[in-house]
Amino acid sequence: MTPCNTSDPTQSPGPLFTNSLIGPTQASESRHGVITETEAYNALWAVLDHSSGHDSRIHGELHWSAVAAAGYHLCKMAPEADPRIVLLFAMFHDAARESDGHDPEHGARAAELAYKLQESGDLELDDEQLATLEEALTLHDKGQTSADPTIGACWDSDRINLYRVGITPEASFMSTEGGRSLVGTKRAEYFPIFVFSWTAIFLNFEALMGPGEHVYLRFGDLPESGFSHYSSYTRPEEGVSVYPGHKSRSTYQIDTRRLMMGTETRFVRHLLHQGRPLYVVEGEHIGMGGSGEPVLADAHIVREVTPDDCIEVLPKIPEVEECIEWWRSKRRGESVGEFPYPLETSLSCDRSAERAEDVLTAHGLGGVFDTPLGRAYLEIKSKLKLVQRYQRELWRDPSNAAVRQRAMQAGFELSSATHKLKERSKTPRQRELEKQHHDLYRRTQW
């Protein structure tokens, strides 16, 4: 067995469950020029504190996350855009709305909120960045286009989400080449109907801006057709699906926390059980697949990751690590016993509420789901299953307007439920102490 070097202090294990829109469990290292996961959550919490319309079905937090997901996609296509501003624009642009109707000053109020949070220390922008964010926010609903790549990416990420209100975006109102290329494509319609994980969004933006060798990893040979098929859907994806990854020293890390729909390790376990080869793959990132994973066009294999290479799956879960060792033995042609865990049993980060209750009862914590927090958790689980069901139906038939409307409503209810859980989970004093802690953390970084 090849031991993995797990002592890298810059690599945190990450959250164990991130299928919701709520906060992180690990702080990221602060780096100059990069908005880290911790800093992004600080900004989001501050915006939520000052927003009266965050639970709006049309312009609320669910829409903000969709704009952020689209903005990440556009930043991948336009390296000259400032990802920090594009991400902050997504959080702020509709946060100061007073209604879902005609509100011509909501962009200016959003800019005022950005200045307020800059003064309070919740944002850390230089003068040029703040001026760019102000212009993007103030004018985002005026029907203009911009030659500035950052402002253009901000506006295009919002306009590509017009599908949610039954409006088809027009290429003439798009500022960037990436935005124009999305108009009329099926993948553009997915942004307003999927429920995205804030943790995945923040980690992807951090990876986009941060140092290190970011790679795409895939189990199994490339499909001859050039198109993957997601197991739950009948229609092919638009390219080859891969996992987001990172090469840290000699270790290849498959980061399931960066799947845009939220952490999902069960399918990784299936792939490990099949004993498929693991490859480093390159190609043009053109969209996302059914689990929120990257999809590549013109994909090609760079090299095979052998059983002798060090491999990790993030978040680090003991069950998955045992499955990796089983995969190593199978790839080496060694005799292997029974797979470590039955495939019909969910892994610890994906357990159903019933399985979680069994575990808690075994530890003398039975009845936790009879508490307000427990009931809120069960509500989120049920709404998440409903959202995923509608997502599968829309993947098969994106033109089904009735299912699209039900998916939007289910997504809104999920967003509301997760926000309620966040509010119930933290007292005002806890949140104040948390902000003071992060502020002190930032001051001590050089």
C-alpha positions as a Markdown table, in Angstrom:
| # | Residue | x | y | z |
|---|---|---|---|---|
| 1 | Met | 0.0 | 0.0 | 0.0 |
| 2 | Thr | 1.2 | 3.5 | -0.8 |
| 3 | Pro | 0.6 | 5.8 | 2.2 |
| 4 | Cys | -0.9 | 9.1 | 1.4 |
| 5 | Asn | 0.6 | 12.3 | 2.8 |
| 6 | Thr | -2.2 | 13.7 | 4.8 |
| 7 | Ser | -0.2 | 16.3 | 6.7 |
| 8 | Asp | -0.7 | 19.2 | 4.3 |
| 9 | Pro | -1.8 | 22.0 | 6.6 |
| 10 | Thr | -3.4 | 23.9 | 3.7 |
| 11 | Gln | -5.9 | 21.2 | 3.0 |
| 12 | Ser | -9.0 | 21.0 | 5.3 |
| 13 | Pro | -11.3 | 18.0 | 5.3 |
| 14 | Gly | -14.3 | 20.2 | 4.5 |
| 15 | Pro | -17.9 | 19.9 | 5.5 |
| 16 | Leu | -19.5 | 16.4 | 5.8 |
| 17 | Phe | -22.9 | 17.5 | 4.4 |
| 18 | Thr | -23.3 | 20.4 | 2.0 |
| 19 | Asn | -26.5 | 19.6 | 0.1 |
| 20 | Ser | -28.1 | 22.8 | 1.6 |
| 21 | Leu | -27.4 | 26.4 | 1.0 |
| 22 | Ile | -26.1 | 27.1 | 4.5 |
| 23 | Gly | -22.6 | 27.6 | 6.0 |
| 24 | Pro | -19.3 | 25.9 | 6.1 |
| 25 | Thr | -17.7 | 23.9 | 8.8 |
| 26 | Gln | -14.1 | 24.7 | 8.0 |
| 27 | Ala | -12.3 | 27.9 | 7.6 |
| 28 | Ser | -10.1 | 28.3 | 4.5 |
| 29 | Glu | -6.7 | 29.9 | 4.4 |
| 30 | Ser | -6.8 | 33.6 | 3.6 |
| 31 | Arg | -4.8 | 34.5 | 0.6 |
| 32 | His | -4.2 | 37.9 | -1.0 |
| 33 | Gly | -6.4 | 38.4 | -4.1 |
| 34 | Val | -8.6 | 35.4 | -3.4 |
| 35 | Ile | -12.0 | 35.4 | -1.8 |
| 36 | Thr | -12.0 | 32.3 | 0.4 |
| 37 | Glu | -14.9 | 30.2 | 1.5 |
| 38 | Thr | -14.9 | 31.8 | 4.9 |
| 39 | Glu | -14.8 | 35.3 | 3.6 |
| 40 | Ala | -17.6 | 34.5 | 1.1 |
| 41 | Tyr | -19.8 | 33.2 | 3.8 |
| 42 | Asn | -19.1 | 36.2 | 5.9 |
| 43 | Ala | -20.3 | 38.4 | 3.0 |
| 44 | Leu | -23.4 | 36.2 | 2.4 |
| 45 | Trp | -24.4 | 36.3 | 6.1 |
| 46 | Ala | -24.0 | 40.0 | 6.2 |
| 47 | Val | -26.1 | 40.5 | 3.1 |
| 48 | Leu | -28.8 | 38.2 | 4.5 |
| 49 | Asp | -28.8 | 40.2 | 7.7 |
| 50 | His | -29.6 | 43.4 | 5.7 |
| 51 | Ser | -31.9 | 41.9 | 3.0 |
| 52 | Ser | -35.7 | 42.0 | 3.5 |
| 53 | Gly | -36.3 | 40.0 | 0.3 |
| 54 | His | -34.0 | 37.1 | 0.6 |
| 55 | Asp | -36.9 | 34.6 | 0.7 |
| 56 | Ser | -38.4 | 35.9 | -2.5 |
| 57 | Arg | -39.2 | 33.1 | -5.0 |
| 58 | Ile | -38.1 | 35.4 | -7.9 |
| 59 | His | -35.4 | 37.6 | -6.6 |
| 60 | Gly | -34.3 | 35.9 | -3.4 |
| 61 | Glu | -31.4 | 33.8 | -2.2 |
| 62 | Leu | -32.2 | 30.9 | -4.6 |
| 63 | His | -31.8 | 33.3 | -7.5 |
| 64 | Trp | -28.6 | 34.7 | -6.1 |
| 65 | Ser | -27.0 | 31.3 | -6.0 |
| 66 | Ala | -28.1 | 30.6 | -9.6 |
| 67 | Val | -26.5 | 33.9 | -10.7 |
| 68 | Ala | -23.3 | 33.0 | -8.9 |
| 69 | Ala | -23.3 | 29.6 | -10.6 |
| 70 | Ala | -23.7 | 31.2 | -14.0 |
| 71 | Gly | -21.1 | 33.8 | -13.1 |
| 72 | Tyr | -18.6 | 31.0 | -12.3 |
| 73 | His | -19.2 | 29.5 | -15.7 |
| 74 | Leu | -18.7 | 32.8 | -17.4 |
| 75 | Cys | -15.5 | 33.5 | -15.4 |
| 76 | Lys | -14.2 | 30.1 | -16.7 |
| 77 | Met | -14.7 | 31.4 | -20.2 |
| 78 | Ala | -13.3 | 34.9 | -19.5 |
| 79 | Pro | -10.1 | 34.8 | -17.4 |
| 80 | Glu | -9.8 | 38.6 | -17.6 |
| 81 | Ala | -12.9 | 39.1 | -15.5 |
| 82 | Asp | -12.5 | 39.5 | -11.7 |
| 83 | Pro | -14.2 | 36.5 | -10.1 |
| 84 | Arg | -14.4 | 38.2 | -6.7 |
| 85 | Ile | -16.6 | 41.0 | -8.1 |
| 86 | Val | -18.7 | 38.5 | -10.1 |
| 87 | Leu | -19.4 | 36.5 | -7.0 |
| 88 | Leu | -20.2 | 39.5 | -4.8 |
| 89 | Phe | -22.5 | 40.9 | -7.5 |
| 90 | Ala | -24.6 | 37.7 | -7.4 |
| 91 | Met | -25.1 | 38.1 | -3.6 |
| 92 | Phe | -25.9 | 41.8 | -3.7 |
| 93 | His | -27.7 | 42.7 | -6.9 |
| 94 | Asp | -31.3 | 41.9 | -5.7 |
| 95 | Ala | -30.7 | 42.0 | -2.0 |
| 96 | Ala | -32.1 | 45.5 | -1.5 |
| 97 | Arg | -35.3 | 45.0 | -3.5 |
| 98 | Glu | -38.4 | 46.4 | -1.8 |
| 99 | Ser | -40.7 | 44.3 | -4.1 |
| 100 | Asp | -40.6 | 41.7 | -6.9 |
| 101 | Gly | -42.2 | 44.3 | -9.2 |
| 102 | His | -40.9 | 47.5 | -10.7 |
| 103 | Asp | -38.2 | 48.8 | -8.4 |
| 104 | Pro | -35.8 | 51.0 | -10.5 |
| 105 | Glu | -33.6 | 52.0 | -7.5 |
| 106 | His | -32.9 | 48.6 | -6.1 |
| 107 | Gly | -29.5 | 48.5 | -7.9 |
| 108 | Ala | -28.4 | 51.8 | -6.3 |
| 109 | Arg | -29.6 | 50.6 | -2.9 |
| 110 | Ala | -27.5 | 47.4 | -3.4 |
| 111 | Ala | -24.5 | 49.5 | -4.1 |
| 112 | Glu | -25.1 | 51.5 | -0.9 |
| 113 | Leu | -25.3 | 48.2 | 1.0 |
| 114 | Ala | -21.9 | 47.2 | -0.5 |
| 115 | Tyr | -20.3 | 50.4 | 0.7 |
| 116 | Lys | -21.9 | 49.9 | 4.1 |
| 117 | Leu | -20.5 | 46.4 | 4.4 |
| 118 | Gln | -17.1 | 47.6 | 3.2 |
| 119 | Glu | -17.0 | 50.2 | 6.0 |
| 120 | Ser | -18.0 | 47.6 | 8.6 |
| 121 | Gly | -15.2 | 45.2 | 7.5 |
| 122 | Asp | -17.5 | 42.5 | 6.0 |
| 123 | Leu | -16.0 | 43.2 | 2.6 |
| 124 | Glu | -12.4 | 43.7 | 1.7 |
| 125 | Leu | -12.1 | 45.4 | -1.7 |
| 126 | Asp | -9.7 | 47.9 | -3.0 |
| 127 | Asp | -11.0 | 51.2 | -4.4 |
| 128 | Glu | -11.0 | 50.0 | -8.0 |
| 129 | Gln | -12.9 | 46.8 | -7.1 |
| 130 | Leu | -15.4 | 48.7 | -5.1 |
| 131 | Ala | -16.0 | 51.2 | -7.9 |
| 132 | Thr | -16.5 | 48.3 | -10.4 |
| 133 | Leu | -19.0 | 46.6 | -8.1 |
| 134 | Glu | -20.9 | 49.8 | -7.6 |
| 135 | Glu | -21.3 | 50.3 | -11.3 |
| 136 | Ala | -22.3 | 46.7 | -11.9 |
| 137 | Leu | -24.9 | 46.9 | -9.2 |
| 138 | Thr | -26.3 | 50.4 | -10.0 |
| 139 | Leu | -26.8 | 49.8 | -13.7 |
| 140 | His | -27.5 | 46.0 | -13.8 |
| 141 | Asp | -31.2 | 46.4 | -14.6 |
| 142 | Lys | -31.0 | 49.3 | -17.1 |
| 143 | Gly | -30.7 | 47.2 | -20.2 |
| 144 | Gln | -27.1 | 48.3 | -21.0 |
| 145 | Thr | -24.1 | 46.2 | -22.1 |
| 146 | Ser | -20.6 | 46.8 | -21.0 |
| 147 | Ala | -17.1 | 46.3 | -22.6 |
| 148 | Asp | -15.6 | 45.8 | -19.2 |
| 149 | Pro | -15.2 | 42.0 | -18.8 |
| 150 | Thr | -16.0 | 42.0 | -15.1 |
| 151 | Ile | -19.2 | 44.1 | -15.4 |
| 152 | Gly | -20.2 | 42.2 | -18.5 |
| 153 | Ala | -19.9 | 38.9 | -16.7 |
| 154 | Cys | -22.0 | 40.2 | -13.8 |
| 155 | Trp | -24.8 | 41.4 | -16.0 |
| 156 | Asp | -24.8 | 38.3 | -18.3 |
| 157 | Ser | -24.9 | 36.0 | -15.3 |
| 158 | Asp | -28.1 | 37.7 | -14.2 |
| 159 | Arg | -29.7 | 37.9 | -17.6 |
| 160 | Ile | -29.1 | 34.3 | -18.5 |
| 161 | Asn | -31.4 | 33.5 | -15.5 |
| 162 | Leu | -34.3 | 35.3 | -17.1 |
| 163 | Tyr | -35.6 | 31.9 | -18.1 |
| 164 | Arg | -37.0 | 31.6 | -14.6 |
| 165 | Val | -39.7 | 34.3 | -15.4 |
| 166 | Gly | -40.5 | 32.9 | -18.8 |
| 167 | Ile | -38.2 | 35.4 | -20.7 |
| 168 | Thr | -35.7 | 34.0 | -23.3 |
| 169 | Pro | -32.5 | 36.1 | -23.1 |
| 170 | Glu | -31.4 | 37.8 | -26.3 |
| 171 | Ala | -27.8 | 37.7 | -27.5 |
| 172 | Ser | -27.9 | 41.4 | -28.3 |
| 173 | Phe | -28.3 | 42.2 | -24.6 |
| 174 | Met | -25.3 | 40.0 | -23.6 |
| 175 | Ser | -21.9 | 41.8 | -23.0 |
| 176 | Thr | -19.5 | 38.9 | -23.2 |
| 177 | Glu | -18.8 | 36.2 | -25.8 |
| 178 | Gly | -19.4 | 33.6 | -23.2 |
| 179 | Gly | -22.9 | 35.0 | -22.4 |
| 180 | Arg | -23.8 | 35.2 | -26.1 |
| 181 | Ser | -22.6 | 31.6 | -26.6 |
| 182 | Leu | -25.0 | 30.4 | -23.8 |
| 183 | Val | -28.1 | 32.0 | -25.3 |
| 184 | Gly | -30.4 | 29.4 | -26.8 |
| 185 | Thr | -28.5 | 26.4 | -25.4 |
| 186 | Lys | -30.1 | 23.8 | -23.1 |
| 187 | Arg | -27.5 | 24.2 | -20.4 |
| 188 | Ala | -28.5 | 27.9 | -20.0 |
| 189 | Glu | -31.9 | 26.8 | -18.9 |
| 190 | Tyr | -30.5 | 24.8 | -16.1 |
| 191 | Phe | -29.2 | 27.7 | -14.0 |
| 192 | Pro | -32.6 | 29.0 | -12.9 |
| 193 | Ile | -34.1 | 25.6 | -12.1 |
| 194 | Phe | -31.3 | 23.8 | -10.2 |
| 195 | Val | -30.6 | 24.4 | -6.5 |
| 196 | Phe | -27.0 | 25.1 | -6.0 |
| 197 | Ser | -24.8 | 24.6 | -2.9 |
| 198 | Trp | -23.2 | 27.8 | -1.7 |
| 199 | Thr | -20.3 | 25.8 | -0.3 |
| 200 | Ala | -19.7 | 24.3 | -3.8 |
| 201 | Ile | -20.0 | 27.8 | -5.4 |
| 202 | Phe | -17.5 | 29.3 | -2.9 |
| 203 | Leu | -15.0 | 26.5 | -3.2 |
| 204 | Asn | -15.1 | 26.7 | -7.0 |
| 205 | Phe | -14.6 | 30.4 | -7.0 |
| 206 | Glu | -11.7 | 30.0 | -4.5 |
| 207 | Ala | -10.2 | 27.3 | -6.8 |
| 208 | Leu | -10.6 | 29.6 | -9.8 |
| 209 | Met | -8.7 | 32.4 | -8.1 |
| 210 | Gly | -6.3 | 30.5 | -5.9 |
| 211 | Pro | -2.9 | 28.9 | -6.6 |
| 212 | Gly | -2.2 | 25.2 | -7.0 |
| 213 | Glu | -2.7 | 22.7 | -9.8 |
| 214 | His | -6.4 | 22.2 | -10.4 |
| 215 | Val | -7.2 | 19.1 | -12.6 |
| 216 | Tyr | -10.1 | 17.2 | -13.9 |
| 217 | Leu | -10.3 | 13.5 | -12.9 |
| 218 | Arg | -12.5 | 10.8 | -14.5 |
| 219 | Phe | -13.1 | 7.1 | -13.7 |
| 220 | Gly | -13.3 | 5.0 | -16.8 |
| 221 | Asp | -12.4 | 5.4 | -20.5 |
| 222 | Leu | -13.7 | 8.3 | -22.5 |
| 223 | Pro | -17.0 | 7.5 | -24.3 |
| 224 | Glu | -16.5 | 6.9 | -28.0 |
| 225 | Ser | -19.4 | 9.3 | -28.8 |
| 226 | Gly | -17.8 | 12.1 | -26.8 |
| 227 | Phe | -20.9 | 12.3 | -24.6 |
| 228 | Ser | -21.5 | 10.9 | -21.1 |
| 229 | His | -24.9 | 9.5 | -19.9 |
| 230 | Tyr | -25.9 | 10.3 | -16.4 |
| 231 | Ser | -27.3 | 7.1 | -14.8 |
| 232 | Ser | -30.6 | 8.7 | -13.7 |
| 233 | Tyr | -31.4 | 10.4 | -17.1 |
| 234 | Thr | -32.2 | 9.1 | -20.5 |
| 235 | Arg | -30.7 | 11.9 | -22.5 |
| 236 | Pro | -26.9 | 12.3 | -22.9 |
| 237 | Glu | -24.9 | 15.2 | -21.4 |
| 238 | Glu | -23.3 | 17.8 | -23.6 |
| 239 | Gly | -19.8 | 16.4 | -23.2 |
| 240 | Val | -17.7 | 14.2 | -21.0 |
| 241 | Ser | -18.4 | 14.4 | -17.3 |
| 242 | Val | -15.5 | 14.6 | -14.9 |
| 243 | Tyr | -14.8 | 15.3 | -11.3 |
| 244 | Pro | -13.2 | 18.6 | -10.1 |
| 245 | Gly | -9.8 | 17.8 | -8.6 |
| 246 | His | -6.6 | 19.2 | -7.2 |
| 247 | Lys | -3.0 | 17.9 | -7.2 |
| 248 | Ser | -1.5 | 18.7 | -3.9 |
| 249 | Arg | 2.2 | 17.7 | -3.8 |
| 250 | Ser | 2.0 | 14.0 | -5.0 |
| 251 | Thr | -1.6 | 13.5 | -4.0 |
| 252 | Tyr | -4.6 | 13.6 | -6.5 |
| 253 | Gln | -7.7 | 14.8 | -4.7 |
| 254 | Ile | -11.2 | 14.3 | -6.0 |
| 255 | Asp | -13.2 | 17.1 | -4.5 |
| 256 | Thr | -16.9 | 16.2 | -4.3 |
| 257 | Arg | -17.5 | 19.3 | -2.2 |
| 258 | Arg | -17.2 | 21.3 | -5.5 |
| 259 | Leu | -20.1 | 19.5 | -7.2 |
| 260 | Met | -22.5 | 22.4 | -7.8 |
| 261 | Met | -25.6 | 20.6 | -6.5 |
| 262 | Gly | -23.8 | 19.7 | -3.2 |
| 263 | Thr | -21.5 | 17.0 | -1.9 |
| 264 | Glu | -22.2 | 13.5 | -3.3 |
| 265 | Thr | -19.9 | 10.6 | -2.6 |
| 266 | Arg | -22.2 | 7.6 | -3.2 |
| 267 | Phe | -21.5 | 7.5 | -6.9 |
| 268 | Val | -17.7 | 7.7 | -6.3 |
| 269 | Arg | -18.1 | 4.5 | -4.3 |
| 270 | His | -19.9 | 2.8 | -7.1 |
| 271 | Leu | -17.1 | 3.7 | -9.5 |
| 272 | Leu | -14.5 | 2.4 | -7.0 |
| 273 | His | -16.4 | -0.8 | -6.7 |
| 274 | Gln | -16.3 | -1.2 | -10.5 |
| 275 | Gly | -12.6 | -0.9 | -10.4 |
| 276 | Arg | -12.5 | 1.5 | -13.3 |
| 277 | Pro | -9.1 | 3.2 | -14.2 |
| 278 | Leu | -8.7 | 6.8 | -13.0 |
| 279 | Tyr | -7.4 | 9.4 | -15.5 |
| 280 | Val | -6.3 | 13.0 | -15.5 |
| 281 | Val | -8.4 | 14.6 | -18.3 |
| 282 | Glu | -8.2 | 17.9 | -20.1 |
| 283 | Gly | -10.8 | 19.7 | -22.3 |
| 284 | Glu | -13.0 | 22.8 | -22.6 |
| 285 | His | -15.3 | 23.3 | -19.6 |
| 286 | Ile | -18.7 | 23.9 | -21.3 |
| 287 | Gly | -21.2 | 23.2 | -18.5 |
| 288 | Met | -22.2 | 20.8 | -15.8 |
| 289 | Gly | -23.7 | 17.4 | -15.6 |
| 290 | Gly | -26.6 | 15.8 | -13.6 |
| 291 | Ser | -24.8 | 16.0 | -10.3 |
| 292 | Gly | -23.3 | 19.4 | -10.8 |
| 293 | Glu | -20.0 | 18.0 | -12.0 |
| 294 | Pro | -18.0 | 19.7 | -14.8 |
| 295 | Val | -18.7 | 18.6 | -18.4 |
| 296 | Leu | -15.9 | 18.9 | -21.0 |
| 297 | Ala | -15.9 | 19.2 | -24.7 |
| 298 | Asp | -13.0 | 17.9 | -26.7 |
| 299 | Ala | -11.9 | 15.8 | -23.7 |
| 300 | His | -8.7 | 13.9 | -23.9 |
| 301 | Ile | -6.7 | 11.8 | -21.4 |
| 302 | Val | -3.4 | 13.3 | -20.1 |
| 303 | Arg | -2.3 | 10.4 | -17.9 |
| 304 | Glu | -3.6 | 7.5 | -15.8 |
| 305 | Val | -3.5 | 7.8 | -12.1 |
| 306 | Thr | -2.1 | 4.5 | -11.0 |
| 307 | Pro | -2.8 | 2.5 | -7.8 |
| 308 | Asp | 0.7 | 3.5 | -6.6 |
| 309 | Asp | -0.3 | 7.2 | -6.8 |
| 310 | Cys | -1.7 | 8.8 | -3.7 |
| 311 | Ile | -5.5 | 9.4 | -4.1 |
| 312 | Glu | -8.0 | 11.1 | -1.8 |
| 313 | Val | -11.7 | 11.9 | -1.9 |
| 314 | Leu | -12.8 | 15.1 | -0.3 |
| 315 | Pro | -14.5 | 15.3 | 2.2 |
| 316 | Lys | -12.4 | 12.7 | 3.9 |
| 317 | Ile | -14.7 | 9.9 | 5.1 |
| 318 | Pro | -13.3 | 6.6 | 6.6 |
| 319 | Glu | -15.8 | 4.5 | 4.6 |
| 320 | Val | -14.6 | 6.0 | 1.3 |
| 321 | Glu | -10.9 | 5.7 | 2.2 |
| 322 | Glu | -11.5 | 2.0 | 2.8 |
| 323 | Cys | -13.2 | 1.8 | -0.6 |
| 324 | Ile | -10.1 | 3.5 | -2.2 |
| 325 | Glu | -7.8 | 0.8 | -0.7 |
| 326 | Trp | -10.1 | -1.9 | -2.1 |
| 327 | Trp | -9.9 | -0.2 | -5.5 |
| 328 | Arg | -6.1 | -0.1 | -5.3 |
| 329 | Ser | -5.9 | -3.9 | -4.7 |
| 330 | Lys | -8.4 | -4.6 | -7.6 |
| 331 | Arg | -6.5 | -2.4 | -10.0 |
| 332 | Arg | -3.2 | -4.2 | -9.1 |
| 333 | Gly | -4.9 | -7.5 | -9.9 |
| 334 | Glu | -4.6 | -8.7 | -6.3 |
| 335 | Ser | -7.2 | -10.9 | -4.6 |
| 336 | Val | -9.9 | -8.7 | -3.1 |
| 337 | Gly | -12.5 | -9.7 | -0.6 |
| 338 | Glu | -16.0 | -8.3 | -0.2 |
| 339 | Phe | -16.4 | -4.6 | -1.0 |
| 340 | Pro | -16.1 | -2.7 | 2.3 |
| 341 | Tyr | -19.7 | -1.4 | 2.4 |
| 342 | Pro | -22.9 | -2.6 | 0.7 |
| 343 | Leu | -23.8 | -0.4 | -2.2 |
| 344 | Glu | -27.4 | -0.1 | -1.2 |
| 345 | Thr | -26.3 | 1.5 | 2.1 |
| 346 | Ser | -25.8 | 5.3 | 2.0 |
| 347 | Leu | -22.4 | 6.7 | 3.2 |
| 348 | Ser | -22.2 | 8.7 | 6.3 |
| 349 | Cys | -22.3 | 12.1 | 4.5 |
| 350 | Asp | -25.4 | 11.1 | 2.6 |
| 351 | Arg | -27.4 | 9.1 | 5.1 |
| 352 | Ser | -31.1 | 9.4 | 5.0 |
| 353 | Ala | -32.9 | 10.9 | 8.0 |
| 354 | Glu | -34.0 | 7.4 | 9.1 |
| 355 | Arg | -30.5 | 6.1 | 9.1 |
| 356 | Ala | -29.2 | 9.2 | 10.9 |
| 357 | Glu | -31.8 | 8.7 | 13.6 |
| 358 | Asp | -30.8 | 5.0 | 14.0 |
| 359 | Val | -27.2 | 6.1 | 14.5 |
| 360 | Leu | -28.1 | 8.9 | 17.0 |
| 361 | Thr | -30.3 | 6.4 | 19.0 |
| 362 | Ala | -27.4 | 4.0 | 19.2 |
| 363 | His | -25.4 | 6.8 | 20.8 |
| 364 | Gly | -28.1 | 7.6 | 23.3 |
| 365 | Leu | -29.3 | 10.7 | 21.4 |
| 366 | Gly | -32.7 | 9.3 | 20.2 |
| 367 | Gly | -35.5 | 11.7 | 19.8 |
| 368 | Val | -33.4 | 14.5 | 18.3 |
| 369 | Phe | -35.8 | 14.7 | 15.3 |
| 370 | Asp | -38.6 | 15.6 | 17.7 |
| 371 | Thr | -36.8 | 18.9 | 18.4 |
| 372 | Pro | -37.4 | 22.1 | 16.3 |
| 373 | Leu | -34.0 | 21.7 | 14.7 |
| 374 | Gly | -34.6 | 18.0 | 13.9 |
| 375 | Arg | -37.9 | 18.8 | 12.3 |
| 376 | Ala | -36.3 | 21.5 | 10.3 |
| 377 | Tyr | -33.7 | 19.0 | 9.1 |
| 378 | Leu | -36.4 | 16.5 | 8.1 |
| 379 | Glu | -38.2 | 19.2 | 6.2 |
| 380 | Ile | -35.1 | 20.1 | 4.2 |
| 381 | Lys | -34.5 | 16.4 | 3.4 |
| 382 | Ser | -38.0 | 16.0 | 2.0 |
| 383 | Lys | -37.9 | 19.2 | 0.0 |
| 384 | Leu | -34.5 | 18.3 | -1.4 |
| 385 | Lys | -35.8 | 15.0 | -2.6 |
| 386 | Leu | -38.7 | 16.8 | -4.3 |
| 387 | Val | -36.3 | 19.2 | -6.0 |
| 388 | Gln | -34.1 | 16.4 | -7.2 |
| 389 | Arg | -37.1 | 14.6 | -8.6 |
| 390 | Tyr | -38.1 | 17.7 | -10.7 |
| 391 | Gln | -34.5 | 18.2 | -11.8 |
| 392 | Arg | -34.5 | 14.6 | -13.2 |
| 393 | Glu | -37.8 | 15.2 | -15.0 |
| 394 | Leu | -36.5 | 18.5 | -16.5 |
| 395 | Trp | -33.3 | 16.9 | -17.6 |
| 396 | Arg | -35.4 | 14.5 | -19.7 |
| 397 | Asp | -37.6 | 17.2 | -21.0 |
| 398 | Pro | -36.3 | 20.8 | -20.5 |
| 399 | Ser | -39.3 | 22.2 | -22.4 |
| 400 | Asn | -41.9 | 21.1 | -19.9 |
| 401 | Ala | -43.2 | 24.4 | -18.5 |
| 402 | Ala | -45.4 | 22.8 | -15.8 |
| 403 | Val | -42.5 | 20.8 | -14.3 |
| 404 | Arg | -40.3 | 23.9 | -14.6 |
| 405 | Gln | -42.8 | 25.9 | -12.5 |
| 406 | Arg | -43.1 | 23.1 | -9.9 |
| 407 | Ala | -39.3 | 22.9 | -9.7 |
| 408 | Met | -39.0 | 26.6 | -9.1 |
| 409 | Gln | -41.6 | 26.5 | -6.3 |
| 410 | Ala | -39.9 | 23.5 | -4.7 |
| 411 | Gly | -36.5 | 25.2 | -4.9 |
| 412 | Phe | -37.9 | 28.3 | -3.3 |
| 413 | Glu | -39.3 | 26.2 | -0.5 |
| 414 | Leu | -36.0 | 24.5 | 0.0 |
| 415 | Ser | -34.2 | 27.8 | 0.1 |
| 416 | Ser | -36.7 | 29.1 | 2.7 |
| 417 | Ala | -36.3 | 25.9 | 4.8 |
| 418 | Thr | -32.5 | 26.1 | 4.8 |
| 419 | His | -32.5 | 29.7 | 5.8 |
| 420 | Lys | -34.9 | 29.0 | 8.7 |
| 421 | Leu | -32.6 | 26.2 | 9.8 |
| 422 | Lys | -29.6 | 28.6 | 9.7 |
| 423 | Glu | -31.5 | 31.2 | 11.8 |
| 424 | Arg | -32.6 | 28.6 | 14.3 |
| 425 | Ser | -29.1 | 27.1 | 14.6 |
| 426 | Lys | -27.4 | 30.3 | 15.7 |
| 427 | Thr | -28.3 | 32.9 | 18.3 |
| 428 | Pro | -27.5 | 36.5 | 17.6 |
| 429 | Arg | -24.7 | 36.3 | 20.1 |
| 430 | Gln | -23.2 | 33.2 | 18.4 |
| 431 | Arg | -23.2 | 35.0 | 15.0 |
| 432 | Glu | -21.6 | 38.1 | 16.5 |
| 433 | Leu | -18.9 | 36.0 | 18.2 |
| 434 | Glu | -18.4 | 34.2 | 14.9 |
| 435 | Lys | -17.9 | 37.4 | 13.0 |
| 436 | Gln | -15.5 | 38.7 | 15.6 |
| 437 | His | -13.5 | 35.5 | 15.3 |
| 438 | His | -13.3 | 35.7 | 11.5 |
| 439 | Asp | -12.3 | 39.4 | 11.8 |
| 440 | Leu | -9.5 | 38.6 | 14.2 |
| 441 | Tyr | -8.5 | 35.7 | 12.0 |
| 442 | Arg | -8.2 | 38.1 | 9.0 |
| 443 | Arg | -6.2 | 40.6 | 10.9 |
| 444 | Thr | -3.6 | 38.1 | 12.0 |
| 445 | Gln | -2.9 | 36.9 | 8.4 |
| 446 | Trp | 0.1 | 38.5 | 6.7 |
